[in-house]
Amino acid sequence: MQRPTIGQLRYFLKDSIRKTINFGHTDQSRGVPAPPIQKPYETGVQLITLSDFDKITCLNEISLNQAIIKRRSQRSYKSESLSLEEISYLLYVTQGIRIKISDNVALRTVPSAGARHPFETYICATHIRDLQQGIYRYLPVEHKLFLHRSESNLKSRLTHAAFGQDFVGNAPAVFIWTTIPYRMEWRYGEAAHKAILLDAGHVCQNLYLAVQDISCGTCAVAAYDQEAMDQLLDLNTEEEFVIYLAPVGKI
Ligand SMILES: Cc1cc2nc3c(=O)[nH]c(=O)nc-3n(C[C@H](O)[C@H](O)[C@H](O)COP(=O)(O)O)c2cc1C
C-alpha cells in the first residue's frame, strides 16, 4: 500500500467527506439492523457486580472547578491498590449508561456522535482489591464486569505493548478502550472515523476529571504498539481494535 501524503492525511481532520457520501446507501438507510450497543459475551460467564453510581461512598466530592483547574497527567502512582467501588465509579463516568432508549440506543455519561458509542472498555487489573489479576471487560448495559482473560505477565506485557512506558505496566489498573468502528459506520459510512476519535477524547477527559475525586491520577496514552496491544486483548482486529488507554493509580 502506498503511504498517504501529509495532505491526504490532513483530509481526515476535515468533515469534507460528509458531502461526498450518499447517506441513502449507508447500512442504516438500507435497513440493515443496528449493531448491538455492547459486544455480545458468552452466556454462563461469571459476572462481577459493580457498585451503583448513586450508592458510591468513596468520593472526595471535590468541585468541578477544582477538578478542571487541577487536572494534569500523572505518570507515577503509589503501590496502593484500588477498590472495586472506585473502579465502578470510573467505569460509570466514562462509559456508563444513563438512559437505555431501546435495545439499539442508549445515552451514556459521555456524548457520542449520533449516540453510536463505538467503544468497549477493558480493565487490566494488577492491583484491584477483590479482583484477581487479569483483563476484564465492562458491560455497560448490566453495569457489570467479567474476566475476559487471565494473564500472568500482565505488567510486563502492558509495558512492552506501550512501547516501554513503564508507568502503564506499573499502574494498579489500566483502562483500555477499543473501538468497534462498524457501530459508527452503520450510520455515517466513511464519515465515521473522525467522529470515533472525537468521541474517545470525551471518554478520557471524564476519566481525567473523575480520578481526582478518588485521590488518583491518570495519563492519556495514544503511543502504543497497535499489534501487541490488540494481541494482549485477544481481539478480532477485523472488527475491533485498541484506540486509547489510560493507567490509573493513587497519587
Ligand atoms: C491524545 C493524547 C495522547 C497522549 N499520549 C501520551 C503517551 O503516549 N504517553 C505519555 O506519557 N503521555 C501522553 N499524553 C499526555 C500528554 O503528554 C499530556 O497531556 C501533555 O504533556 C500535557 O500535560 P498535562 O496533561 O499534564 O496538561 C497524551 C495525551 C493525549 C491527549
The ligand as an ORCA input file, in Angstrom:
! r2SCAN-3c Opt
* xyz 0 1
  C      -4.193     12.064     22.599
  C      -3.152     12.053     23.672
  C      -2.146     11.109     23.627
  C      -1.197     11.063     24.653
  N      -0.261     10.059     24.650
  C       0.641     10.015     25.646
  C       1.559      8.941     25.700
  O       1.555      8.009     24.908
  N       2.461      8.950     26.718
  C       2.502      9.950     27.655
  O       3.338      9.890     28.567
  N       1.611     10.961     27.639
  C       0.680     11.023     26.661
  N      -0.255     12.016     26.653
  C      -0.258     13.030     27.725
  C       0.327     14.356     27.222
  O       1.717     14.233     27.098
  C      -0.068     15.460     28.226
  O      -1.466     15.661     28.179
  C       0.647     16.783     27.866
  O       2.026     16.680     28.053
  C       0.103     17.938     28.684
  O       0.254     17.675     30.066
  P      -0.987     17.707     31.049
  O      -1.959     16.647     30.611
  O      -0.412     17.404     32.398
  O      -1.612     19.053     30.964
  C      -1.213     12.047     25.685
  C      -2.246     12.986     25.702
  C      -3.215     12.973     24.734
  C      -4.351     13.958     24.827
*
